[in-house]
Amino acid sequence: MFRLSKKRVIGLLAVVLIVYFLGVYQLPYYIQKPGGADPLDPIVEVEDGYLSEGDMHLVTVSGMQATPVLYAAALLLPHHDILPLDQVFPEGMTQEDYMAAQLQVMESSQEAATVVAYEAADKDIDISYNGVYVVAAVEGLPAEGKLESGDRIIGIDDTEVHESQDLINYIDGKEAGDTVTVMYERDDEEHTADMALEPLDDEGSRIGIGINLVTDREVTVNPKIHFSSGSIGGPSAGLMFSLEIYDQLVEEDLTDGKQIGGTGEIDYDGNVGRIGGIDKKVVASDKEGVDIFFAPNEGGREGSNYQVAAETAESIGTDMKIVPVDTFEDAVEYLESITDE
């Protein structure tokens, strides 16, 4: 009968502990690396929408909390970033709260993309505004302890709030130290809270009460649309959502049989905004055989998403075409131009 000596048992336990530490123990760092570039056809479905020969792609960045093994690998591998955990998850927010907020932002992004695409395609769309929701109150700023995630802001002083821009525009006319009265709903009851405006950054260029907001819009469209984005969060897929929706709404095949990728936050006016991790999204798109990649141009400023994307494409030797865009229309016009060739 085989028996383990005390020394051997201790040795095996030490090995188990070392393996656990290296592969499982979580460090206070977060690793971001290239994710995927998935076709949007299964994710976005417009009722009776037109089919295309090619695909629009949703491009993602993969992220995870670091273990010693993952940390060491990230030091060696290209396009892997190691970030302190508190730079990824805002102070005062749990990872669960942060992910819930990111999913809410994704829903808002899909809604903006829907509005942009349906209006561009001249399809039936109706929008009603029902105030704005508090996503989170920022620790250390006036709203902390007064407003909570899920509160619906309906007014500030004597001004009604229908969308987040109403609140931003009102506060823009104020100065630090001014007191405002915020009217909000919680558990179907109306409340008010008085708060003094404070600087939101070290430069004092922005003032506010310290809340992250999302506008509560009710968007009704015809034909109907359905999203199946699962656990993917954040705003950066806005541009590609809008292009996929538009491609299904119009008879012309915008893809021209090509694989189209890209990234960029989109607002309700079709403007394309900067996102993070553009280099990783270029790498992910190249691995999936994407032919054309749209990147936020940011008005051509130095260090724009487009410049970083173009530099990354050159460094990995891809044949993928990197195209700068400032608006949804820029992307549509580019795709229409290649279908005419």
C-alpha positions in Angstrom: 0.0 0.0 0.0 1.4 3.4 -1.1 1.7 5.9 1.8 2.7 9.5 1.5 5.3 10.7 3.9 4.7 13.9 5.9 7.4 15.6 3.8 5.7 14.6 0.6 2.3 15.8 1.7 3.7 19.2 2.7 5.4 19.3 -0.7 2.2 18.6 -2.6 0.3 21.2 -0.5 2.9 23.7 -1.3 2.6 23.0 -5.1 -1.2 23.3 -4.9 -0.9 26.6 -3.1 1.6 27.9 -5.6 -0.5 26.9 -8.5 -3.6 28.5 -6.9 -1.7 31.7 -6.3 -0.3 32.0 -9.8 -3.5 31.0 -11.6 -6.4 32.1 -9.4 -5.3 34.7 -6.8 -6.6 38.1 -8.0 -4.3 41.1 -8.1 -5.5 44.7 -7.8 -5.0 45.1 -11.6 -7.2 44.8 -14.7 -6.0 43.5 -18.0 -7.4 44.6 -21.3 -6.6 42.8 -24.5 -8.1 42.3 -28.0 -11.5 40.7 -27.9 -13.7 39.5 -30.7 -15.2 40.9 -33.9 -18.6 39.2 -34.2 -21.1 39.6 -37.1 -24.1 41.7 -36.1 -26.7 39.8 -38.1 -27.5 37.4 -35.1 -27.5 40.4 -32.7 -29.7 42.9 -34.5 -32.9 41.9 -36.2 -35.1 44.3 -38.1 -38.5 42.8 -38.9 -38.5 41.8 -42.6 -35.2 43.5 -43.0 -33.0 43.2 -46.1 -30.2 40.7 -46.1 -26.6 41.5 -47.2 -23.8 39.5 -48.8 -21.2 40.7 -46.3 -21.3 41.5 -42.5 -21.1 44.4 -40.1 -19.1 43.4 -37.1 -19.3 44.3 -33.4 -15.8 44.6 -32.1 -14.9 44.3 -28.5 -12.1 44.6 -26.0 -11.7 41.6 -23.6 -11.1 42.5 -19.9 -10.4 40.5 -16.7 -8.9 41.0 -13.3 -5.3 40.0 -13.2 -3.8 36.9 -11.7 0.0 36.5 -11.4 0.0 34.3 -14.6 -2.1 36.7 -16.6 -0.2 39.7 -15.3 3.1 38.2 -16.4 1.7 37.3 -19.8 0.3 40.8 -20.3 3.8 42.2 -19.7 5.1 40.2 -22.6 2.3 40.2 -25.1 1.5 43.2 -27.5 -1.7 45.2 -27.2 -2.3 44.0 -23.6 -2.8 46.9 -21.1 -2.4 46.5 -17.3 -4.4 49.1 -15.4 -4.9 49.7 -11.7 -8.3 48.3 -10.7 -9.5 51.7 -9.4 -8.9 53.2 -12.9 -11.3 50.8 -14.4 -14.0 50.7 -11.7 -15.0 54.1 -10.3 -14.4 54.6 -6.6 -17.4 53.8 -4.6 -18.8 51.4 -7.3 -18.6 47.6 -7.0 -17.7 45.6 -10.2 -21.3 44.4 -10.2 -22.7 47.9 -10.1 -20.2 49.0 -12.8 -21.2 46.1 -15.2 -24.9 46.9 -14.6 -24.2 50.5 -15.5 -22.3 49.4 -18.7 -25.3 47.3 -19.7 -27.6 50.3 -19.3 -25.2 52.4 -21.4 -25.3 49.7 -24.1 -29.1 49.9 -24.1 -28.8 53.7 -24.5 -26.3 53.2 -27.3 -28.6 50.8 -29.1 -31.4 53.3 -28.8 -29.4 56.1 -30.2 -28.3 53.9 -33.1 -31.9 53.0 -33.8 -33.0 56.7 -33.9 -30.1 57.6 -36.2 -30.7 54.7 -38.6 -34.4 54.9 -38.8 -34.3 58.7 -39.4 -31.7 58.3 -42.1 -33.8 55.6 -43.8 -36.9 57.8 -43.4 -38.8 55.0 -41.5 -41.5 55.5 -39.0 -40.2 56.5 -35.6 -41.7 58.2 -32.5 -39.8 59.4 -29.5 -41.2 60.4 -26.1 -39.2 61.7 -23.2 -39.8 60.6 -19.6 -37.0 62.2 -17.6 -33.6 60.9 -16.8 -32.4 58.1 -14.6 -29.5 58.3 -12.2 -27.0 55.6 -13.1 -24.7 56.4 -10.1 -23.8 59.2 -7.7 -20.1 60.0 -7.7 -18.4 59.6 -4.3 -17.4 62.8 -2.7 -19.7 65.1 -4.7 -23.0 66.8 -3.7 -25.3 64.0 -5.0 -23.7 61.3 -2.8 -26.2 60.3 -0.1 -29.0 62.2 -1.7 -29.5 60.6 -5.1 -29.4 56.9 -5.8 -29.1 54.6 -8.8 -32.5 54.3 -10.3 -33.8 57.7 -9.2 -35.7 59.5 -12.0 -34.9 63.2 -12.2 -37.9 65.1 -13.4 -36.8 68.7 -12.8 -34.2 71.2 -11.5 -35.4 74.4 -9.8 -38.3 75.5 -12.0 -37.1 73.8 -15.2 -38.5 70.5 -16.4 -36.0 67.8 -17.3 -36.9 65.5 -20.2 -33.4 64.4 -21.2 -30.0 64.6 -19.8 -29.0 67.6 -22.0 -31.7 69.7 -20.3 -30.0 69.2 -17.0 -26.5 69.9 -18.5 -27.7 73.0 -20.3 -29.3 74.4 -17.1 -26.2 73.8 -14.9 -23.9 75.3 -17.6 -25.5 78.7 -16.8 -24.6 78.4 -13.1 -21.4 78.9 -11.0 -19.7 76.8 -8.4 -21.4 77.4 -5.0 -24.9 78.0 -6.5 -27.6 75.9 -4.9 -30.1 74.0 -7.0 -33.2 72.0 -6.1 -33.4 68.7 -7.9 -36.9 67.1 -8.2 -36.8 63.3 -8.5 -39.0 60.2 -8.2 -38.1 57.2 -6.1 -40.4 54.2 -5.5 -43.3 56.1 -7.2 -43.0 59.1 -4.8 -41.7 62.6 -5.6 -38.8 64.1 -3.6 -36.6 67.1 -3.7 -33.0 67.6 -2.7 -31.0 70.9 -2.4 -27.4 70.7 -3.5 -24.6 73.2 -4.0 -22.8 72.9 -7.3 -19.1 71.9 -7.1 -16.2 71.6 -9.6 -16.1 68.1 -11.3 -12.4 68.3 -12.2 -9.2 69.7 -10.9 -9.2 72.6 -13.4 -12.7 73.7 -12.3 -13.8 73.8 -16.0 -16.9 71.7 -15.3 -19.4 72.0 -12.4 -22.2 69.9 -11.3 -23.7 67.7 -8.6 -21.8 64.5 -9.5 -24.1 62.0 -11.2 -24.0 59.7 -14.1 -27.2 59.9 -16.1 -29.1 58.1 -18.8 -32.1 59.6 -20.6 -35.4 57.7 -20.3 -36.7 57.8 -23.8 -39.5 55.7 -25.2 -38.7 55.0 -28.9 -41.3 53.3 -31.0 -40.3 52.2 -34.6 -41.9 50.5 -37.6 -40.7 48.0 -38.7 -39.9 46.6 -35.2 -36.3 45.8 -34.1 -34.8 43.4 -31.6 -31.4 43.3 -30.0 -29.6 40.2 -28.6 -26.4 41.6 -27.3 -26.3 39.5 -24.1 -23.7 40.6 -21.5 -21.8 43.0 -23.8 -21.8 46.5 -22.3 -20.6 50.0 -23.0 -21.3 52.6 -25.7 -18.6 51.9 -28.2 -20.7 49.7 -30.6 -23.0 52.6 -31.4 -21.7 53.3 -34.9 -21.7 49.7 -36.0 -25.2 49.2 -34.6 -26.5 52.1 -36.6 -24.8 50.9 -39.8 -26.3 47.3 -39.3 -29.8 48.7 -38.6 -29.6 51.0 -41.6 -28.3 48.2 -43.9 -31.3 46.1 -42.9 -33.7 49.0 -43.5 -32.6 49.9 -47.0 -32.6 47.7 -50.1 -29.1 48.6 -51.2 -26.4 46.2 -49.8 -24.0 48.6 -48.0 -21.5 45.8 -47.3 -21.0 45.0 -51.0 -20.0 41.5 -49.9 -17.3 42.8 -47.6 -16.6 42.4 -43.9 -17.1 45.8 -42.2 -15.8 46.5 -38.7 -15.4 49.6 -36.6 -16.1 51.3 -33.4 -17.3 54.6 -32.0 -19.9 55.9 -29.6 -22.8 57.6 -31.4 -25.2 60.3 -30.2 -28.8 60.9 -31.3 -27.6 63.4 -34.0 -25.3 60.8 -35.6 -22.0 62.2 -34.3 -19.3 59.5 -33.7 -17.3 59.9 -30.5 -14.0 58.6 -29.1 -13.7 55.2 -27.4 -11.0 53.3 -25.5 -8.9 50.3 -26.7 -8.9 51.2 -30.4 -5.6 49.3 -31.0 -7.1 46.1 -29.5 -10.1 46.4 -31.7 -8.0 46.8 -34.8 -6.1 43.6 -33.9 -9.3 41.7 -33.2 -10.8 42.9 -36.5 -7.8 41.8 -38.5 -7.9 38.3 -36.9 -11.5 38.0 -38.0 -10.7 39.0 -41.6 -12.4 42.4 -41.6 -11.8 44.4 -44.8 -12.8 47.9 -43.7 -12.5 49.4 -40.2 -14.2 52.7 -39.2 -12.4 54.7 -36.5 -13.5 58.0 -34.8 -11.7 60.8 -36.5 -12.3 63.3 -33.7 -12.2 66.2 -36.1 -8.6 65.2 -37.2 -7.0 66.1 -33.8 -3.6 64.8 -32.9 -3.7 61.4 -31.2 -7.2 60.7 -32.4 -8.7 57.2 -32.4 -8.2 57.1 -36.2 -4.5 57.9 -35.9 -3.9 55.2 -33.3 -5.9 52.7 -35.4 -3.9 53.6 -38.5 -0.6 53.2 -36.7 -1.7 49.9 -35.2 -2.8 48.6 -38.6 0.6 49.5 -40.0 2.4 47.8 -37.1 0.6 44.5 -37.5 1.0 44.6 -41.3 -2.7 44.2 -42.1 -4.4 44.9 -45.5 -7.5 46.1 -43.7 -8.5 49.6 -44.7 -8.8 52.1 -41.8 -11.3 54.8 -42.5 -11.8 58.0 -40.4 -15.3 59.1 -39.6 -16.8 61.9 -37.6 -20.5 61.1 -38.3 -22.8 58.2 -39.2 -23.2 59.9 -42.6 -19.4 59.8 -43.2 -19.5 56.0 -42.9 -22.6 55.5 -45.1 -21.2 57.8 -47.8 -18.0 55.8 -47.8 -19.8 52.4 -48.1 -22.0 53.8 -50.8 -19.0 55.0 -52.7 -17.4 51.5 -52.8 -20.7 49.9 -53.9 -20.6 52.3 -56.9 -17.1 51.2 -58.0 
